[in-house]
Structure formats: C-alpha cells, structure tokens
Amino acid sequence: MKTWLAKLFGKGSPPSFPVVWDAQRPAIYALLLPTMETLAPLSAEQNPLIDPPLGESQEIRWAPGALDGVAIHHFGLGSDDDPSGAIAIALEKTLRYRQPADTAALYRLLNAGSPLSYIDELLTALPARKNVDAAALNELVVWLAMNSPDANVVKTAMALLAFFPSPQSQQILTVLGRHDEFTLYAIVALRSFLAPEDYERVWFEMAQRVDGWGRIHLIERIPEEPGPEVRHWLLRSGYSNSVMYEYTAWDCAFYGQLLEALKHEQDDALLCGAAEIFQAIMAGEPGKGIDYYSDAPEAFFHYLTHLVAQPAADPLHYLATHDIREQAEDSEFCDDDLRHQLMTLADRVMAQPQWDTAIEQALAGDDAYRFNLAIRASRLRNQEPWPAIYRKQMSDSQASHWYQLMQTDDVENIVKVVELAQQQFDLTAIASGPALNNGIGVEWRAHNAFDFVLQDLKRFPGIGWEVLNAGLQSPVIRNRNMAINALQEWQPEQLHPHRAFLEHCLAREPDESVRERMEALVQRACVPHVIE
C-alpha cells in the first residue's frame, strides 16, 4: 500500500471527471457545510436527507443512519452478491479514461445500495490492483464526496478517503459526519489516520453534532482513554440519543467511569444521567446489559447513598430506585450483604415524603418526558394518574395520550375516552375508505394515535361502536384489524344490529386476510338464535 500511495507525490492535476447525475440536484456536502457553525444536532430545517426511503416503498422510511445501524447491530454484514469486483473494474476504467459512459457505469454501481455490503472487500482489494492510480483515485473520491447528491455514493467516497490522510480529507469527513446518515463512515475513516489526541478532539465535536444513529456509532468508537471533559459529557448527556439509550448506556458508564464519578461527585446532572444509564443497562438488549457491567452493585450503592443524603424530587429517581431494588432481589446479582444494603437504601429512598408532590407536579407540568415518568411512578405507588392524563388530553387535542388513557379497567373511564376520541379525532378523515396502506409515515399520525384506542377496546365489548365503525373504514390495514379484534369480543346479539354495515365493509375490503376475518365477523352477526 505504501508504494501505491507514494504515487500521489509529484503528480499534476489531471482533467476533472464528467458530471453524471442531475446537475440541478444540490451536493450533500454543500448543504451540510453551512451547518458546521453550530455545535448541536441538525434541526429539521437543516436536514437535507429527512426520511430516506426504504427500497422502493413510498411509505416506509428509515431515520437517518438507521438502515446501516440496524444492519450492523441486527443482521450482520456482507452479501452473497458482492459488487466490489465490478466496482474495482469500473473504477479502473473511470480513472484511466474519464469518459461519461464509464463514469456513469461506476456511479450506478456505487448508488445501487449500501456500501456496508462490500466496502471492506473493496478497501482490501484496491491497493493490490496495478491499474488503480492513487492520485487519480484521491481526486475522484474527493470530487464525489464534495459534489455528489446521492448518499450511497458519498458514503463510498468517504470510506475511500481513509487511504488519503490530509487536512482536506479531515475537513470533508467532519462536515459530512455531522449528519447521522454519514457519521459511521466519517468516524471509521478518521480513526484510521488521526493521532489519538486529534481523534478525541474531532470525535467530541462530532458527537455533539448528532443525536441519532450517528451518536450511537460514535459512542461505540469512543477514544480508548477519554479525558475529563469527554468523561463528564458521557455521563451527563453523551448517552442520550433519539433511538434507544440501551445502545449507548454501557459504553458511557464504562468509558465515562461512572462508578468513580459517583464516588466523588454528586451534581444533579450526574445523578439524572446515572439514573437513565442504570435503567438502560438493566433493560439490556439491544445494548450490553447488567451482566456486562461489573461495577453495577457498587455504582448502585453510591447512587442510592446520594439520594438518601439529599432527597431528589424527580420521578426519574423514584423509577430508577424501584428498578435497582428489583435487580437487587436477584440472589446472583452480588453478595448478600451488599444486596441487603441496596434493598434497604432503595426502600428508604422510595419512602421519602416528597414523591407524591413531585409526581403531582410532573403530571400537571408541560414536560412530556417527566409527565410519562410520573404516570409510571404513580402506578407503582398504587395511585391513579388517569384523571390527570384525561385532563391533559382534553386540554390539548393535538396531544397523544391515548395509550395511557386506555390503561384502565374502569368502564366509565373508557366511555369518557370514546367520547373524547369522537371529539378530537376527525372520524370522517379516519374513515376515508379501506385501502392497503401500512400507516407508516407522518401523514398517518392520526391513524397511528387512533390505534391506541382501537387496540384496547377489545377489553370492553359492546362499547365504542362509533370509534370501531371508523376503524373498519380506515385505509390503514392495522386500524381495520384492531377494530375487528375488538368486535370479535362482542356477543352475536351485540353485533346483529350492525350486520348490514359489516356486510358493506366486507364487500369493500381489498385485503384478503382482513376480508376473511370480516367474513367470520359477519357470520357471527347472523347466528340463527338472533331474532330478526
């Protein structure tokens, strides 16, 4: 490889490559460059790649970086149909002749799918190919990374920049890496050529600019011995991401030295961070769980000791304490003496007098996250948060507390929920007619919220016909199935008055499996012992 890279020196600048994409489409790099002024994640307005499509579907969308992230974590890499050989050949032709046809053929190959399936093979093969000129390849990948409007092409170019360590490569990678879709490729390439002290600085700046899958990829590639500033950040906000804290919690606890921090520090941000990290580690998958965190028993002890000495009024701490106590009940978690200490400390924390007031304030407040924490804490304390949830939904028709509202066994409460749903949902729009939509995407937000009402009505047969009626006519298959689930619990004599409508729905149903279920429902409404 050294011989191949040595070809870079002493070369002039050959002619540029032909543009083989729609020149009216803006380069991703150009869209991201102005956003580098802020050390914060992209706003929706700044994001040039919102909702990249999954395959050819026009409805299903991946969050930025999610497709590559899920592939790495859950499906493995590689492909039976490895295109790296074809790409290498196309690269050779493009670098040698720079003709539009050759460049277009290469571009199509690069744009065909995620580079994760072939990039390792391509990176290994290229230096051994005699006809791949290093200087020309450097020019090509810089040109593609800075000018291409297509994500897969940009990703491959970013990966190949690992061959060409330079300030220019670093600049390109850090700009593109500030978007969750490209962070993985940026940090892998940067890590291959930056010195450790430079890597930590670049890594930290990049980590503060992403909060989705990019944050996850970065946390999994934390500098081996991060300095105090990075450790402080990891424990207070670095673990936080918009996907799942379980992906990042263990790494932040380990590399952030959470146990040592709890021994010597006790600020509110640290304790809140510890609570959320602990809960994610105890939850386990998809990240490393409690079995991988040997410091857990002692870290729990110091956390609870802080809460005993200085009571906190955040429902988060009540929930974390409850979960720690449940963990400590496991006889294999740690030695008996420490287990009993943890349970005793947890009981003392949960018996503190501030919790009722703290939960009540969170239920009445505007913080949606704390509101949901308070709901769970209230129920753990055998209290009933339903009236507060109902008031919250009734005061804001744009809110979506329907799932929590349906978590009741009180029939009168369910009747109120059905009445409120009739007021706040546009049932005419919901019931626009059966179709084959899967309901994924922002345009189906109302139908997705409607699910929460439909799915629990099966526990209350005979209630909610007006809502179920709309569900049966929804274009979203899931809505119709949930409405059928509920109506299957009705007695035949309850269904019989609606037989004509059910037959009408059956005649219009476009989905075969739903049609079969609807037909069975119509038959139940027509049983012989029902008197006409």
Residue pairs with C-beta under 8 A, 6 or more apart in sequence:
1 127
1 163
4 127
4 132
4 134
5 127
5 134
5 163
5 164
6 134
7 133
7 134
7 135
8 134
8 135
8 138
8 164
11 135
13 139
14 98
14 135
14 136
14 139
15 98
16 139
16 143
17 94
17 98
17 103
17 139
17 140
17 143
18 98
18 99
18 100
18 103
19 147
20 100
20 103
20 104
20 107
21 107
21 148
21 149
21 150
22 149
25 149
26 48
26 149
27 146
27 147
27 148
27 149
28 48
28 49
28 148
28 149
28 150
28 151
28 154
28 176
28 179
28 182
29 145
29 146
29 147
29 154
29 172
29 175
29 176
30 146
31 48
32 48
32 175
32 176
32 178
32 179
33 175
35 42
35 46
35 178
36 174
36 175
36 178
38 209
39 205
39 208
39 209
40 208
40 209
41 209
41 210
41 211
41 212
42 178
42 179
42 209
42 210
44 50
47 64
47 179
48 179
49 64
49 151
49 179
49 181
50 64
51 61
51 62
51 63
51 441
52 61
52 62
52 64
52 67
52 151
52 181
53 60
53 61
53 62
54 60
54 61
54 62
54 67
59 437
59 438
59 440
59 441
60 438
60 440
60 441
61 440
61 441
62 70
63 180
63 212
63 213
63 242
63 243
64 179
64 180
64 181
64 212
64 213
64 214
65 180
65 181
65 182
65 183
65 184
65 212
65 213
65 214
65 217
66 212
66 213
66 243
67 114
68 114
68 116
68 181
68 184
68 213
69 184
69 213
69 216
69 217
69 243
71 77
71 114
71 116
72 116
72 184
73 247
73 286
74 286
77 116
77 117
77 120
78 117
79 117
79 118
82 117
82 118
82 121
83 109
83 112
83 113
83 117
83 118
84 118
84 119
84 121
84 122
84 125
85 125
86 109
87 106
87 109
87 110
87 118
87 122
88 122
88 125
88 126
88 129
88 132
90 102
90 105
90 106
90 109
91 106
91 126
91 132
91 137
91 140
92 129
92 131
92 132
93 99
93 102
93 105
93 106
94 102
94 103
94 105
94 106
94 140
95 131
95 132
95 133
95 136
95 137
95 140
96 131
96 133
96 136
107 150
107 153
110 144
110 150
110 152
110 153
110 156
111 150
111 152
111 153
112 152
113 152
114 152
114 155
115 122
115 152
115 155
115 156
115 159
115 185
119 156
119 159
122 156
122 159
122 160
123 159
123 160
123 162
123 163
126 132
126 137
126 160
126 163
127 163
134 163
137 160
137 163
138 163
138 164
140 157
141 156
141 157
141 160
141 161
141 163
141 164
142 157
142 161
142 164
142 168
142 169
142 172
144 153
144 154
144 156
144 157
145 154
145 157
145 158
145 161
145 172
145 176
146 172
148 154
148 157
151 181
151 182
154 176
154 182
155 182
155 185
158 172
158 173
158 176
158 182
158 185
158 186
158 189
159 185
159 188
159 189
161 169
161 172
161 173
161 189
162 188
162 189
162 192
162 193
165 192
165 193
165 194
169 189
169 193
170 190
170 194
170 202
173 185
173 186
173 189
173 190
174 186
174 190
174 202
174 205
174 206
176 182
176 185
176 186
177 183
177 185
177 186
177 187
177 190
177 206
177 209
177 210
177 214
178 206
178 209
178 210
178 214
179 210
179 214
180 210
180 211
180 212
180 213
180 214
180 215
181 214
182 214
183 206
183 210
183 213
183 214
183 215
183 217
183 218
184 213
184 214
184 217
186 206
187 203
187 206
187 217
187 218
187 221
188 221
190 199
190 202
190 203
191 199
191 221
194 202
196 223
196 224
199 223
200 223
200 226
200 227
200 230
203 218
203 221
203 222
203 223
204 229
204 230
204 233
206 214
206 218
207 215
207 218
207 219
207 233
207 238
208 233
210 218
211 240
211 241
211 242
212 241
212 242
212 243
213 241
213 243
215 238
215 240
215 241
215 242
215 248
216 241
216 243
216 247
216 248
219 234
219 238
219 239
219 241
219 247
219 248
219 251
219 252
220 247
220 248
220 251
222 230
222 234
222 251
222 255
223 230
226 234
226 255
226 256
230 238
230 256
231 255
231 256
231 257
231 261
232 256
234 251
234 252
234 255
234 256
235 252
235 253
235 256
235 258
235 261
235 270
235 273
235 274
235 277
236 269
236 270
236 272
236 273
237 269
237 273
238 248
238 252
238 256
239 245
239 248
239 249
239 252
239 253
239 273
239 276
239 277
239 280
240 248
240 276
241 247
241 248
244 280
244 286
244 287
245 276
245 277
245 279
245 280
246 280
246 281
246 283
246 284
246 285
246 286
246 287
247 286
247 287
248 280
248 287
249 276
249 277
249 278
249 280
249 281
249 287
250 281
250 287
250 288
250 289
250 292
250 293
251 288
252 258
252 277
253 277
253 281
253 293
253 295
253 299
254 293
254 295
258 274
258 277
258 295
258 299
259 295
259 298
259 299
259 302
261 270
261 274
262 270
262 274
262 299
262 302
262 303
262 306
263 302
266 306
266 310
268 312
271 303
271 306
271 307
271 312
271 317
272 314
272 316
272 317
274 299
274 303
274 320
275 303
275 316
275 317
275 319
275 320
276 316
276 320
278 296
278 299
278 300
278 303
278 320
278 323
278 324
279 319
279 320
279 323
280 287
281 287
281 288
281 289
281 290
281 293
281 296
282 289
282 290
282 323
282 324
282 327
283 289
284 290
290 296
290 327
290 333
293 299
296 327
296 333
296 334
297 328
297 333
297 334
297 338
297 339
297 342
298 338
300 324
300 327
300 328
300 342
301 338
301 341
301 342
301 345
303 320
303 324
304 321
304 324
304 342
304 345
304 346
304 349
305 345
307 317
307 321
307 345
307 349
308 345
308 348
308 349
311 349
311 352
311 354
312 354
313 354
313 357
313 358
313 361
314 358
314 370
314 373
315 355
315 358
315 359
315 362
315 370
315 373
315 374
315 376
315 377
316 370
316 373
317 349
318 349
318 350
318 355
318 358
318 359
318 377
318 380
319 373
319 376
319 377
319 380
321 346
321 349
321 350
322 346
322 350
322 377
322 380
324 342
324 346
325 342
325 343
325 346
325 347
325 350
327 333
328 334
328 339
328 342
328 343
328 346
329 339
329 343
331 339
333 339
334 342
355 377
355 381
356 381
356 383
358 374
359 374
359 377
359 378
359 381
359 383
359 385
360 374
360 388
362 370
362 371
362 373
362 374
363 371
363 374
363 375
363 378
363 385
363 388
363 389
363 392
364 388
365 371
371 392
372 404
374 385
375 385
375 389
375 404
378 384
378 385
379 385
385 404
386 405
386 407
386 408
386 410
386 413
389 401
389 404
389 405
390 405
390 413
390 416
390 417
390 420
392 399
392 401
393 399
393 401
393 402
393 405
393 420
393 424
394 420
397 423
397 424
400 449
400 452
402 417
402 421
402 449
402 450
402 452
402 453
403 452
405 413
405 417
405 420
405 452
406 414
406 417
406 452
406 453
406 455
406 456
406 457
407 456
408 414
409 459
411 460
411 463
414 457
414 460
414 463
414 464
415 463
417 453
418 453
418 457
418 463
418 464
418 466
418 467
421 450
421 453
421 467
422 466
422 467
425 446
425 449
425 450
425 470
426 446
427 466
427 467
427 470
429 446
430 446
430 447
430 450
430 470
430 471
430 473
430 474
430 479
431 469
431 470
431 471
431 472
431 473
431 474
432 473
432 474
432 475
433 473
433 475
433 508
434 472
434 473
434 474
434 475
434 480
434 505
434 508
434 509
434 510
434 511
434 514
435 475
435 476
435 510
436 477
436 510
436 511
437 444
437 475
437 476
437 477
438 476
438 477
438 478
439 447
439 448
439 451
439 476
439 477
439 478
439 479
444 476
447 474
447 475
447 476
447 479
450 467
450 470
450 471
450 474
450 479
451 478
451 479
451 482
453 464
453 467
454 467
454 468
454 471
454 479
454 482
454 483
454 485
454 486
455 482
455 485
457 463
457 464
457 467
457 468
457 486
458 485
458 486
458 488
458 489
459 489
461 486
461 489
461 490
461 491
461 494
462 490
462 491
462 494
464 486
465 498
468 483
468 486
468 487
469 498
469 501
471 479
471 480
471 482
471 483
471 486
472 480
472 483
472 484
472 501
472 502
472 505
472 518
473 480
473 505
474 480
474 483
477 511
477 514
480 509
480 511
480 514
481 514
481 517
484 514
484 517
484 518
484 521
487 495
487 521
488 521
488 524
492 524
492 525
492 527
492 529
492 530
493 530
495 502
495 521
495 524
495 525
496 525
496 526
496 530
498 525
499 522
499 525
499 526
502 518
502 521
502 522
502 525
503 522
505 518
506 515
506 518
506 519
506 522
509 515
509 518
